[in-house]
Amino acid sequence: MHEQKMQLLQATVSKLLRRGATVNLKNALAKIHPADIAHLFRYFELYEQKSLLDLIPELDRVADVMVELEQESWPQLAELLDNAYLISIVHEMADDDSAVFIRSLPAELAEVILDELHDDQSEDVEHLLGYDEDTAGGIMSTEVFYLDQDTTVKEAIRALQGSEDYEMVFYVYVTDEHNHLVGVLSLRQLLTVPPGTKLCDIMSTNVMRVRTDMDQEEVADLVAKYNILAIPVVDDHGKLIGLITVDDVIDVMRDEATEDILRMAGTSEEELLLGYKSFQIARLRLPWLLTTLVGGVVTGSLMWYFKATLEQVIMLISFIPVITGMGGNVGGQTSTIIVRGFATGRIEFSMLRQIFLKELRVGLIMGIVCGLVIAAVATVWHQNIYLGVVVGVAMVTAITVAACMGVLVTVFFKKIGIDPAIASSPFVQTINDISGILIYFSTATLFLQYLI
């Protein structure tokens, strides 16, 4: 339904744009949600996107559209806009969005914008830019609503009524006279106690918080684990300096998932920034393809090493794709599960022994089932029971080894500090192809006298 709506909107906007119907376009864009406008931009060229931005009358709506756009498109679109207009747009953004936006721009343009921003906002944005972009400090908002612990409930409600300048107020954070975070309370609590009650008497002192240097993925895990809508950010001394809201966490989860998927495919997020630059994209993909190529050469060398066995029993060739394919699939399944476990915090190094034994048992069970099936097929097809035994034993062994390798390779990458998502790339497939061929032909060589 939503996709049909977007297609209809895209057709309507395209028609109005072609006709130069600026008045109608302005009216249409004024009624469309900024997120939907950003979605529409995917269907238009950069110069058309610029034309549409120019037709949005309110700067705050333009800023909302820019924030909703894919970050990869920001530099190209920003360079088409007049600097004064671009600075006006950035001024309407929240500080955390401004920092992310400016960080994506070329250094010279970013410097120009920072110089022209109003002093207070410029200081806040520069402060955020000082943190690593993948940390809590890099994604937090400095616009956090908090009150002193001696504030009464009546005063707190009055302060809340005037808090429209803050991005979102999910909770009321409480600080002491030195701005240390000492408590938190919900909006509901404020409405259920006498107005003269002090916040320090009703607040919860058990406040979930993160430090500025915590990795953004860990922050997202905490928010998801404890089902909270926002999490405060403190410095090394426990002073409240920012807030991370659930919308920021959703962006982090989406970005981290995208990064993992791209790495599992043997590429990286950098490819999204390259547009249609074929040579640069090929350069990113080639390393893992070359890994597969090397693995293929090694596999071919093993087959050549066992050429005597293959020459005497040519029917062995029938099951090479099955052995290597099944091993690769099982290894891929296992490594994907382990990668996801590490990413969500469900798997830790202390659990590896149990996980390895579990995958060993699962691999053995799947290997026995698949081994019996392929053994029956081989026996009936080639009318040779010993071939069935060879293929069946090789299948059981190859699948069991593949399941174990899926664990070991993934854990190895994690242990040495490399993103384990890479382990689900062609690397595992290559290892399992090699081990599968080695197991298959070694088994066939052992039973050679019965196969001839």
C-alpha angles and dihedrals in degrees: 000000000000091000091053090050091051092049090052091048091048092051092048095047092045091052093048091046092052091050093047090235095161096165093053091044092053091051092047095048091049089061099044120090113249091239090055091048089052089050090051090054089071089072096052136072119248095259089051091050089053091051091051092048090052089056095056103096103200116069092210089059090048089052091049090052092049091051091051094051121099107273090229090068096051100087095049094045094044092055090058093055127084110257094235091051091046092051090051089053093049090049089061093053125093112259094252092049090047091053093050091046095048091046089059094054128089111274096249094051092045090053092051092052093048091050092052099044118103112272099250095047092042091055093049093047093047088049090055092045088058090070124077109265093234096055134085089256091054095054102034127106118231090209098093124155114226139153137204116264092241092059114116123232091248091054091045093054090049090050091049091053088059096045098099090120091067120089097232134345110205098147137014110240117206126212137183126235090281093052093252113152105247106159152354137213136182126247089244091060091059091059097049102054134067113279093239094059116116119234092235088063096056105027124108112239093199097090121175105224141161134211123239094251096054113119113256092234090058089050090053090049091053093050091048094045096050097033095231127155097218140008126207122233121219134185127236090282096051095255116149109244107154152354135235114206130201093258089059090049092052089053090050092050091049093048093047092048091049091049092050093047092049092048091048087055091052099254137084143233089262087077090067089060094053098067108190098346098132100186095051092046091049089051090057095048099041100076094065093039088053088051088056090046092053089048090052091052091050090048090050090049091054091051089050090050089056093043092121090059092045093048092053095044106031092170088075088078090071094073103040094097091047095051095046095040095051092046091051093048094049092046090049092050093050096046091047091054092048092047090051091046092054091046094052096039093244091119126053133173091256089064097051097101092056092043092050092050091047093052090045090056093043091049091049093050093047090044093053093049094046091040093055091048095049091043090056091047092049093047094050095040099049098022090233120121092192091057087053090053092049095048093043095049091045091050093050092048096043094050093046092049091046092054091051093046090052088061098040098047093046093048091047092056091047092048095053092048100257119129104265090217085081088066089069091057122092088296095085091040090054094049092048092047090055095045091045093054092045092051094044098050094039089055091046091051091052091053095037096117090057095046099054 
